[in-house]
Amino acid sequence: MDACVFCKISAGEIPAKVVHRDEVVVAIEDLNPQAPTHLLVMPAKHYGTIVDVSRAGDGLLGLIMEVAANLGRARGGAGGFRVVVNTGADGGQTVNHAHVHVLAGRPMSWPPG
């Protein structure tokens, strides 16, 4: 996906504050944080939505969630953290590359929005 900003970040073409990178998952700090810790965890390869990731059936969704949980524990500490997945326009997804938000560092309220 030539125009996908997250693909360009994953490929190292656009700088980002990378907090995790391996062959299949990349995690970065969000440019517009909604909490003291706000990370984006995404597949290195392009998938439009989390539904596309789940349909791939290759265990990638589990790996994304494992990285999100590890980062949430490490950055959220004993206070906990929140994992959010926005899917599609009505779900609030603004970048068409599947990603998971990890928020921590403050109490979270419910409902979220």
trRosetta pair geometry for C-beta under 8 A, 3 or more apart (Angstrom, degrees):
i j d omega theta_ij theta_ji phi_ij phi_ji
1 4 3.6 42 114 -9 124 125
1 7 4.8 165 67 -22 97 158
1 46 4.5 127 -1 -109 121 162
1 97 7.4 -165 68 -86 156 107
2 7 7.8 -79 -83 90 9 142
4 7 3.8 71 85 7 113 112
4 8 6.7 174 93 -11 60 82
4 46 5.8 122 42 -111 171 124
4 95 7.8 97 -158 180 81 95
4 96 6.9 -102 -115 81 101 84
4 97 5.3 106 -170 -61 123 124
5 8 5.6 -55 -150 37 34 112
5 9 6.4 37 150 -20 66 102
5 14 6.5 -25 -162 26 74 166
5 95 6.3 -84 53 -139 111 124
5 97 7.5 -138 61 5 67 137
6 9 5.4 -45 -144 35 38 114
6 10 6.2 43 153 -22 65 104
6 40 7.9 -112 -115 136 118 137
6 42 5.5 -77 -175 140 134 170
6 46 7.7 131 88 -106 100 78
6 95 5.9 106 -27 153 117 135
6 97 3.7 -152 51 80 137 157
6 99 6.6 -140 -118 -56 155 128
7 10 5.5 -53 -147 37 31 115
7 11 6.2 23 155 -12 64 110
7 46 5.2 -12 -83 -71 118 108
7 97 6.4 -157 -36 -104 78 144
8 11 5.8 -58 -142 43 30 107
8 13 4.1 -82 -165 70 83 115
8 14 4.4 61 124 -6 110 109
9 12 7.7 42 179 -70 30 22
9 13 7.5 -83 -61 53 22 72
9 14 4.9 -52 -77 69 64 103
9 16 4.7 29 -146 -13 115 141
9 26 6.9 163 118 131 98 149
9 28 6.3 -50 169 -43 141 156
10 26 4.9 -161 -111 -1 82 156
10 42 7.1 -103 -72 97 117 116
10 44 4.6 147 -164 -150 127 64
10 45 7.8 -161 151 -49 161 22
16 28 4.3 -24 151 -139 129 140
16 29 7.3 177 172 45 86 71
17 28 5.9 116 72 -164 60 80
17 29 4.0 -9 79 25 123 115
18 21 5.3 4 176 -41 133 115
18 26 6.6 -62 -134 -166 106 94
18 27 7.1 106 -161 78 63 53
18 28 5.5 -45 -98 -97 50 80
19 27 5.0 -58 67 105 91 102
19 28 6.6 150 9 -115 84 23
19 29 6.4 96 -31 -45 116 79
19 39 6.1 -68 40 -125 144 127
19 71 6.5 89 118 -127 130 127
20 25 6.7 -14 123 116 115 98
20 26 6.8 165 94 -156 72 32
20 27 3.8 36 44 34 104 112
20 41 7.4 6 60 -117 129 93
20 67 5.6 167 123 -162 161 119
20 71 6.5 -102 -24 -70 136 123
21 25 7.8 -164 -136 97 31 56
21 26 5.2 15 -111 -117 76 78
21 27 7.6 -137 -60 30 53 64
21 44 7.9 85 -153 -89 78 117
22 25 5.7 23 48 49 96 78
22 26 8.0 -157 33 -72 51 53
22 44 7.9 -121 82 -39 53 132
23 44 6.8 -113 152 19 35 156
24 43 6.4 -41 172 -146 73 77
24 44 5.5 -136 -155 15 21 111
24 45 7.3 -31 -141 1 66 98
24 60 6.3 -133 172 -123 126 93
24 63 6.0 17 103 119 129 157
25 41 6.5 1 -175 -174 109 91
25 42 7.2 156 -153 82 64 34
25 43 6.4 -54 -100 -111 60 42
25 44 6.5 -95 -54 -28 11 88
25 60 7.9 162 -68 -160 94 81
25 63 5.5 -152 -43 136 132 107
25 64 5.7 177 -115 -95 122 60
25 67 4.9 -176 141 -21 151 158
26 41 7.6 171 89 -150 42 48
26 42 5.6 -21 65 65 86 85
26 43 7.8 39 20 139 82 13
26 44 5.3 103 -21 -87 104 76
27 39 5.4 17 180 173 106 120
27 40 6.7 172 -150 85 59 46
27 41 4.4 -14 -100 -101 98 74
27 42 7.4 151 -88 17 48 65
27 67 5.9 -163 -44 152 129 124
27 68 7.7 168 -103 -83 129 58
27 71 6.0 -155 174 -62 165 159
27 102 7.8 2 -151 16 124 130
28 39 6.8 160 82 -156 32 74
28 40 5.3 -12 59 56 83 96
28 42 8.0 -15 12 15 97 109
29 33 7.3 -34 177 -71 90 113
29 38 7.0 78 -164 79 67 67
29 39 6.0 -53 -102 -103 44 67
29 40 7.8 54 145 14 5 82
30 33 5.0 132 78 -84 106 63
30 34 7.4 -20 95 3 155 78
30 38 4.1 -55 32 120 128 106
30 39 6.6 -148 -22 -100 87 13
30 40 5.5 109 -77 -29 83 100
30 101 7.2 23 -64 -131 138 96
32 38 7.9 -69 93 106 45 151
33 36 7.3 41 153 -139 139 8
33 37 7.6 -127 -151 160 129 8
33 38 3.7 165 -136 28 82 131
34 38 5.4 114 35 -101 66 144
34 101 7.9 13 38 -176 123 140
34 103 6.2 -43 83 -115 97 130
35 38 5.1 135 48 -63 79 93
35 82 7.8 143 -33 39 161 110
35 103 4.1 104 15 -165 145 96
35 104 6.2 132 129 47 138 23
35 105 5.3 141 156 55 96 99
35 106 5.3 -147 -147 30 93 106
35 108 7.7 -31 -94 -82 138 91
36 104 7.1 -66 70 100 88 59
36 105 2.9 -110 59 130 113 151
36 106 5.9 127 -1 -27 100 96
37 75 4.3 147 -146 153 159 126
37 76 6.7 -129 59 -72 146 67
37 81 7.4 -54 85 -121 127 113
37 102 7.1 -42 133 118 103 89
37 103 6.7 143 90 -158 74 36
37 104 4.1 -11 62 62 125 88
37 105 4.5 136 4 -21 87 120
38 101 6.7 -21 -163 -165 82 99
38 102 7.3 160 -151 81 34 56
38 103 5.4 6 -104 -105 74 76
39 68 7.8 177 94 -126 117 70
39 71 5.6 -76 66 145 165 145
39 75 7.2 125 -20 35 129 164
39 101 7.2 143 77 -159 49 48
39 102 4.3 -8 58 55 101 105
40 99 4.8 0 -173 177 100 133
40 100 7.2 144 -158 70 50 44
40 101 6.2 -25 -99 -98 65 59
40 102 7.8 -160 -70 17 20 79
41 64 5.6 138 132 -166 111 81
41 67 5.2 164 -150 100 134 113
41 68 4.6 -135 27 -75 159 87
41 71 6.9 -180 -70 26 125 145
41 99 6.4 148 71 -162 41 74
41 100 4.5 -22 61 60 98 99
41 102 6.3 55 -16 -19 112 113
42 64 7.3 8 -130 -129 14 117
42 97 6.1 35 -158 133 139 104
42 98 6.3 145 -142 95 84 63
42 99 4.0 -35 -83 -100 101 89
42 100 7.3 -179 -71 17 53 68
43 46 7.6 180 93 -78 108 8
43 47 5.5 50 45 12 142 112
43 53 6.1 178 -30 -108 136 118
43 60 5.7 22 -102 178 123 129
43 64 6.4 -58 -60 -76 76 120
43 97 8.0 -137 55 174 83 90
43 98 6.0 33 13 73 105 111
46 97 6.0 -79 -134 -123 75 97
47 50 7.8 84 118 -93 123 23
47 52 4.1 -179 -173 101 98 118
47 53 4.7 111 121 -64 164 77
47 56 7.0 -80 -102 -38 137 130
47 60 7.9 141 -24 115 151 149
47 97 7.1 92 63 -158 51 57
47 98 4.4 -14 89 4 101 126
48 52 5.1 99 45 -13 79 150
48 96 5.2 -26 -146 178 81 89
48 97 7.0 -66 -124 -95 30 32
48 98 6.6 61 92 -41 24 85
49 52 5.2 112 55 2 66 96
49 53 7.5 -121 107 0 45 86
49 87 5.0 78 -165 -146 118 89
49 88 6.4 11 -109 -49 144 69
49 93 6.7 -53 -113 -102 94 175
49 96 7.7 -48 -57 -152 73 65
49 98 5.4 87 174 -85 14 91
50 53 5.2 -47 -151 34 43 117
50 54 6.3 44 150 -21 69 102
50 61 7.2 87 -168 -119 85 107
50 85 5.0 21 -39 -177 160 133
50 87 5.4 -84 33 -90 103 115
50 98 4.8 133 -69 -144 51 112
50 100 7.5 82 -93 -69 125 84
51 54 5.8 -54 -148 37 32 110
51 55 6.4 30 153 -19 64 108
51 87 6.3 95 -23 -157 98 135
52 55 5.8 -57 -146 37 30 111
52 56 6.9 46 151 -37 61 96
52 98 6.3 -141 58 -48 101 130
53 56 5.8 -44 -161 10 34 117
53 60 5.5 -117 -165 98 95 116
53 61 5.0 127 132 -76 108 88
53 64 6.9 -2 177 -5 154 149
53 98 4.9 171 -32 151 121 173
54 57 7.8 42 159 -61 43 55
54 61 5.1 42 -90 -64 65 150
56 60 5.8 8 79 25 137 127
56 61 7.8 157 49 -28 102 93
59 62 5.1 -50 -168 40 68 117
59 63 6.2 72 136 -24 82 100
60 63 5.5 -56 -149 36 37 113
60 64 6.3 40 154 -21 69 102
61 64 5.7 -51 -150 33 32 113
61 65 6.5 26 154 -13 64 107
62 65 5.8 -58 -146 41 31 108
62 66 6.2 36 153 -24 66 106
63 66 5.5 -50 -144 33 32 114
63 67 6.5 31 157 -15 64 102
64 67 6.0 -57 -153 37 29 108
64 68 6.3 29 150 -18 64 109
64 98 7.9 -54 -114 131 165 114
64 100 5.8 132 157 -3 111 131
65 68 5.4 -52 -143 39 35 115
65 69 6.1 36 157 -20 67 105
65 83 7.5 59 -135 -171 79 161
65 100 7.1 141 -90 -75 58 171
66 69 5.9 -53 -145 37 28 109
66 70 6.3 27 156 -17 63 107
67 70 5.8 -55 -145 38 30 110
67 71 6.2 25 158 -13 65 109
68 71 6.0 -60 -146 42 26 106
68 72 6.0 30 155 -23 64 111
68 83 5.3 77 154 -119 134 124
68 100 4.9 -49 -85 109 144 140
68 102 5.1 -176 -155 -70 84 118
69 72 5.5 -54 -142 37 29 114
69 73 6.3 29 159 -18 64 104
69 83 7.5 -33 -73 -60 64 141
70 73 6.0 -54 -148 36 28 109
70 74 6.2 22 155 -14 63 112
71 74 5.6 -58 -142 42 31 110
71 75 5.7 2 167 4 69 116
71 102 5.4 94 98 103 114 172
72 75 6.4 -69 -132 51 21 91
72 76 4.9 -1 176 -2 65 128
72 80 7.9 -8 164 179 107 47
72 81 3.5 -156 -163 72 101 154
72 82 7.9 -170 -134 39 127 21
72 83 6.5 -66 -68 -61 148 96
72 102 4.9 -130 -74 -157 89 119
72 104 6.0 153 -148 -53 68 131
73 76 6.4 -52 -105 48 16 97
73 77 7.8 93 -179 -72 45 16
73 81 7.3 -108 -56 7 34 130
75 81 7.0 73 81 -90 86 138
75 102 7.3 95 59 132 131 122
75 104 5.1 136 112 63 91 143
75 105 7.2 -46 152 -49 90 98
76 79 5.9 -123 168 73 79 82
76 80 5.5 -52 154 126 130 19
76 81 3.3 -116 -66 -54 157 102
76 102 7.9 -115 -42 169 116 100
76 104 3.2 -117 -91 -136 88 140
76 105 6.9 -108 -115 -40 60 55
77 104 7.6 135 19 172 71 130
79 104 7.2 127 86 -166 105 92
79 105 7.7 98 81 -99 141 18
79 107 7.7 -103 -179 -78 116 63
80 104 7.2 -159 112 -125 43 95
81 102 6.0 7 166 -173 132 87
81 103 6.4 159 -168 81 79 46
81 104 3.8 -39 -109 -81 96 107
82 101 7.8 -1 108 109 89 95
82 102 7.5 158 82 -155 50 42
82 103 4.5 -13 59 61 100 100
82 104 7.2 177 20 -69 66 59
82 108 4.8 91 -44 -75 137 165
82 112 7.8 145 -177 -97 152 134
83 100 5.8 -8 -167 177 97 114
83 101 7.0 152 -158 80 44 58
83 102 5.8 -14 -102 -100 72 68
83 103 7.9 -174 -76 21 26 74
84 100 7.2 149 72 -167 43 63
84 101 4.2 -14 60 59 97 111
84 103 6.8 25 -1 -3 113 114
84 112 7.1 -179 -105 171 129 167
85 99 7.9 179 -128 97 73 42
85 100 5.3 -35 -85 -111 88 75
85 101 7.4 -172 -74 18 37 78
86 91 4.7 156 -170 131 65 93
86 92 4.0 -90 -142 82 131 89
86 93 4.2 171 120 -68 97 66
86 94 7.6 18 104 -5 147 69
86 101 7.5 41 -7 -9 96 118
87 91 4.2 16 59 70 54 167
87 93 5.6 27 -127 -38 12 131
88 91 4.7 84 57 16 78 107
88 93 5.6 92 32 25 15 122
89 92 7.9 67 177 -50 28 14
89 93 6.7 -75 -70 55 28 82
92 113 7.7 65 -75 97 154 135
93 96 7.1 88 140 -89 115 50
95 99 6.8 18 77 13 117 132
103 108 6.7 104 104 -87 122 123
108 112 7.2 -16 178 -98 107 97
109 112 7.2 146 84 -96 68 49
